[in-house]
Amino acid sequence: MVIWIVFAVITTAIIASLLHPLASGRVRFNDGAAAAGRVYRDQLLELDRELLANEIGCNEYEYARAETARRLFKASEQKQEECRRLPHPHRWLRLAIAAFLPLASIGLYGLAGSPDMPSLPLQARLEDPGQDIAILVARTERHLASQPDDGRGWDVIAPIYLRAGRIADARSAYRNALRLLGPDIHRLGGLAEALMAEAQGSVDKETLDVLRQIVQLEPENPRARFYIALSSEQAGRRDEARQAFEALAKQSPPDAPWLPLVNQHIAMNGANPAAPGAVSAASGADPAAPGNPTQQDVAAAETMNAGDRQQMIRGMVESLDAKLSEDPNNFEGWMRLVRSYAVLNDRDRAAGALKRGLAAFPPAGEQGRQLLALARELGIATEGMAQ
């Protein structure tokens, strides 16, 4: 019973401290007067800013500041006068409420609650966890500590660890499950995901070995094939990566949710302007065509750092854009321009280039249809352009 008295005293003290400002005197301010005061103070700050920016003269500044200050003083006096006229609140009534609330809550708990129910220790909660995930995890961990060869237990707790962000625990759990239960698509996939999360998105050699095991069990697994292609891209083997992404795109259904991402990687590895000359080579165009880099451009790019090279690439793309504005009857140029803007992740300009290209090569023609197909492949919106 002593503990309930302590809780009642603490609750009363907290509620009384929260309600004390409501019972300690008159209302301190009036909203209208306070708002007017804030407006006039902001006007004074704005006048100072305009003076520093030479937007008003000194005479205008002094006059406006004096007038604003006068209004501010008047608003302050009005607020004080209103405060003096406000009546005092009913202090004792509010204090009675502050005392009544905790007493009423204790009485209500005594009537509707279960004050006589004994406390439930940890052991009892572990034996009957209900829907408490934390208790379920603790119970499983306790079980696995005594029986580490229970593969089913490791298989159950591994994805929970992964969702909770306990990456190292998830990796260990998946490995134990694989060791005890054998390879499985879901276990291998979970282990690969944990390894990539631990490597901050990189597909290292260990992860690649796991992904290849998935492909051996399920050759058409799109997730594993995507990350295998991504490993080639991260290693700089762009041709190999592009071929792997293209194979995955051909295997995928037209409405596959991962298809736009796969097409984006195809564009990045097939017509990547980060490599000088790739824009023209990807489309099979003549290197001497307008907007393509010259041999001197390629040689100069090899000696540049990444920032200067990117600036040079963007300059070449913008040069191609300008040439196409002068001579729009260059189908290969429009194909290169749309793809280049998409690779540079400038979607607005890519859509604009597509629209201008379709003006020169209407969608009803073969070349217009190729432009639209390229846009869909790159994930560029074509709504309203196909008519």
ChimeraX attribute file (.defattr): number of C-alpha atoms within 10 A of each C-alpha:
attribute: neighborCount
match mode: 1-to-1
recipient: residues
	/A:1	6
	/A:2	7
	/A:3	8
	/A:4	11
	/A:5	11
	/A:6	11
	/A:7	13
	/A:8	16
	/A:9	13
	/A:10	13
	/A:11	18
	/A:12	18
	/A:13	14
	/A:14	14
	/A:15	15
	/A:16	21
	/A:17	12
	/A:18	11
	/A:19	14
	/A:20	15
	/A:21	11
	/A:22	16
	/A:23	18
	/A:24	14
	/A:25	13
	/A:26	17
	/A:27	15
	/A:28	12
	/A:29	14
	/A:30	14
	/A:31	10
	/A:32	10
	/A:33	19
	/A:34	14
	/A:35	11
	/A:36	17
	/A:37	20
	/A:38	12
	/A:39	13
	/A:40	20
	/A:41	15
	/A:42	13
	/A:43	17
	/A:44	19
	/A:45	11
	/A:46	12
	/A:47	20
	/A:48	15
	/A:49	13
	/A:50	14
	/A:51	15
	/A:52	10
	/A:53	9
	/A:54	10
	/A:55	11
	/A:56	14
	/A:57	10
	/A:58	11
	/A:59	9
	/A:60	12
	/A:61	17
	/A:62	13
	/A:63	11
	/A:64	15
	/A:65	18
	/A:66	13
	/A:67	13
	/A:68	19
	/A:69	17
	/A:70	13
	/A:71	16
	/A:72	21
	/A:73	13
	/A:74	14
	/A:75	20
	/A:76	16
	/A:77	13
	/A:78	15
	/A:79	21
	/A:80	14
	/A:81	11
	/A:82	14
	/A:83	15
	/A:84	14
	/A:85	10
	/A:86	13
	/A:87	10
	/A:88	12
	/A:89	14
	/A:90	13
	/A:91	14
	/A:92	10
	/A:93	11
	/A:94	17
	/A:95	16
	/A:96	11
	/A:97	14
	/A:98	21
	/A:99	16
	/A:100	12
	/A:101	15
	/A:102	21
	/A:103	15
	/A:104	11
	/A:105	13
	/A:106	16
	/A:107	12
	/A:108	11
	/A:109	11
	/A:110	12
	/A:111	10
	/A:112	8
	/A:113	11
	/A:114	9
	/A:115	12
	/A:116	7
	/A:117	7
	/A:118	7
	/A:119	8
	/A:120	8
	/A:121	8
	/A:122	11
	/A:123	10
	/A:124	10
	/A:125	14
	/A:126	18
	/A:127	11
	/A:128	13
	/A:129	17
	/A:130	10
	/A:131	8
	/A:132	11
	/A:133	11
	/A:134	11
	/A:135	17
	/A:136	18
	/A:137	17
	/A:138	13
	/A:139	18
	/A:140	16
	/A:141	16
	/A:142	13
	/A:143	13
	/A:144	17
	/A:145	11
	/A:146	9
	/A:147	11
	/A:148	14
	/A:149	15
	/A:150	16
	/A:151	20
	/A:152	13
	/A:153	18
	/A:154	24
	/A:155	21
	/A:156	15
	/A:157	20
	/A:158	26
	/A:159	23
	/A:160	15
	/A:161	20
	/A:162	21
	/A:163	11
	/A:164	10
	/A:165	13
	/A:166	15
	/A:167	21
	/A:168	14
	/A:169	17
	/A:170	26
	/A:171	23
	/A:172	16
	/A:173	25
	/A:174	28
	/A:175	22
	/A:176	21
	/A:177	25
	/A:178	18
	/A:179	12
	/A:180	16
	/A:181	16
	/A:182	12
	/A:183	16
	/A:184	15
	/A:185	17
	/A:186	13
	/A:187	22
	/A:188	23
	/A:189	19
	/A:190	21
	/A:191	26
	/A:192	24
	/A:193	21
	/A:194	28
	/A:195	23
	/A:196	19
	/A:197	17
	/A:198	14
	/A:199	12
	/A:200	9
	/A:201	12
	/A:202	16
	/A:203	25
	/A:204	14
	/A:205	10
	/A:206	11
	/A:207	23
	/A:208	19
	/A:209	13
	/A:210	21
	/A:211	25
	/A:212	17
	/A:213	18
	/A:214	24
	/A:215	17
	/A:216	12
	/A:217	12
	/A:218	13
	/A:219	12
	/A:220	14
	/A:221	15
	/A:222	16
	/A:223	14
	/A:224	23
	/A:225	20
	/A:226	21
	/A:227	22
	/A:228	22
	/A:229	26
	/A:230	23
	/A:231	20
	/A:232	17
	/A:233	21
	/A:234	14
	/A:235	13
	/A:236	12
	/A:237	14
	/A:238	20
	/A:239	14
	/A:240	16
	/A:241	25
	/A:242	24
	/A:243	15
	/A:244	21
	/A:245	28
	/A:246	19
	/A:247	15
	/A:248	22
	/A:249	22
	/A:250	10
	/A:251	11
	/A:252	16
	/A:253	11
	/A:254	11
	/A:255	8
	/A:256	9
	/A:257	10
	/A:258	16
	/A:259	20
	/A:260	18
	/A:261	16
	/A:262	25
	/A:263	21
	/A:264	20
	/A:265	24
	/A:266	24
	/A:267	23
	/A:268	23
	/A:269	25
	/A:270	22
	/A:271	23
	/A:272	23
	/A:273	27
	/A:274	20
	/A:275	15
	/A:276	24
	/A:277	19
	/A:278	19
	/A:279	28
	/A:280	23
	/A:281	16
	/A:282	16
	/A:283	15
	/A:284	11
	/A:285	14
	/A:286	11
	/A:287	15
	/A:288	11
	/A:289	14
	/A:290	15
	/A:291	22
	/A:292	23
	/A:293	20
	/A:294	14
	/A:295	13
	/A:296	8
	/A:297	15
	/A:298	13
	/A:299	11
	/A:300	13
	/A:301	20
	/A:302	12
	/A:303	10
	/A:304	12
	/A:305	9
	/A:306	12
	/A:307	9
	/A:308	12
	/A:309	19
	/A:310	18
	/A:311	11
	/A:312	19
	/A:313	23
	/A:314	17
	/A:315	13
	/A:316	19
	/A:317	23
	/A:318	16
	/A:319	15
	/A:320	19
	/A:321	23
	/A:322	13
	/A:323	15
	/A:324	21
	/A:325	13
	/A:326	8
	/A:327	12
	/A:328	17
	/A:329	13
	/A:330	15
	/A:331	18
	/A:332	16
	/A:333	25
	/A:334	25
	/A:335	22
	/A:336	27
	/A:337	24
	/A:338	27
	/A:339	31
	/A:340	27
	/A:341	22
	/A:342	24
	/A:343	24
	/A:344	18
	/A:345	13
	/A:346	12
	/A:347	17
	/A:348	13
	/A:349	17
	/A:350	24
	/A:351	19
	/A:352	13
	/A:353	22
	/A:354	25
	/A:355	21
	/A:356	16
	/A:357	27
	/A:358	22
	/A:359	13
	/A:360	16
	/A:361	21
	/A:362	18
	/A:363	18
	/A:364	11
	/A:365	10
	/A:366	11
	/A:367	18
	/A:368	21
	/A:369	16
	/A:370	15
	/A:371	24
	/A:372	23
	/A:373	14
	/A:374	18
	/A:375	20
	/A:376	14
	/A:377	19
	/A:378	25
	/A:379	17
	/A:380	21
	/A:381	15
	/A:382	14
	/A:383	7
	/A:384	7
	/A:385	15
	/A:386	13
	/A:387	7
